[in-house]
């Protein structure tokens, strides 16, 4: 459905590919909490932007599900992080903030394409991060959270790949 690869999309893909190679290797609870929280916030905020800008059909349905599911997951993660004595960031990092601003500037078909591409990449990264931490992280509430949340992230990744036509 959305297979046009612009120079900006290609640059984002290669930048996120480098990040995703590191994501599966995260075993430190503080690093996991930081990466997971930023990813989660981006999923929510980018989906809110897509909904506010009027995406339609299956993309709108997916965006609403992301807001609902990731808001709930964020609350569970905050509780697990608190129990583990780990702080969770309250703001996006510079990379995700730039992606969000790019989505905010996009319109129409470009917005739909950019949102879907960002969701495919974001969910691939999240699945790798959560898989790696759920198998290699230290036992505790964050590892439990990662293992419990992973199947939902895998479902999200499969859904968005289907929307993207992959």
JOFENHU-V835290 format. One record per pair of residues at least 12 apart in sequence whose C-alpha atoms are under 7 Angstrom apart, sorted by sequence separation. I is the first residue (numbers start at 1). GAP is how many residues later the second one is. D is the distance in whole Angstrom. If there is no record, write none. Layout:
i-><I/I>
gap-><GAP/GAP>
d-><D/D>
This chain:
i-><51/103/134/50/133/134/47/130/47/47/48/131/47/130/44/43/44/127/44/127/43/44/127/40/123/123/124/40/123/37/120/120/119/120/116/33/116/42/37/41/37/34/38/42/46/33/34/38/49/30/55/84/83/84/80/81/80/50/80/77/23/26/24/20/23/24/23/26/27/24/25/26/20/24/27/28/27/2/29/1/2/1/2/1>
gap-><12/12/12/13/13/13/16/16/17/19/19/19/20/20/22/23/23/23/26/26/27/27/27/30/30/33/33/34/34/37/37/40/41/41/44/48/48/50/51/51/52/54/54/54/54/55/55/55/55/56/57/57/58/58/61/61/62/65/65/68/102/103/104/105/105/105/106/106/106/107/107/107/108/108/109/109/110/111/113/162/162/163/163/164>
d-><7/7/5/7/7/5/5/5/7/7/7/7/6/6/6/6/5/6/6/6/7/7/6/6/7/7/6/7/5/7/6/6/7/6/7/7/6/7/6/7/7/6/5/7/6/6/6/7/6/6/7/6/7/7/5/6/5/7/7/7/7/7/5/5/6/5/5/6/5/7/6/6/7/4/6/7/4/6/7/7/5/5/7/5>
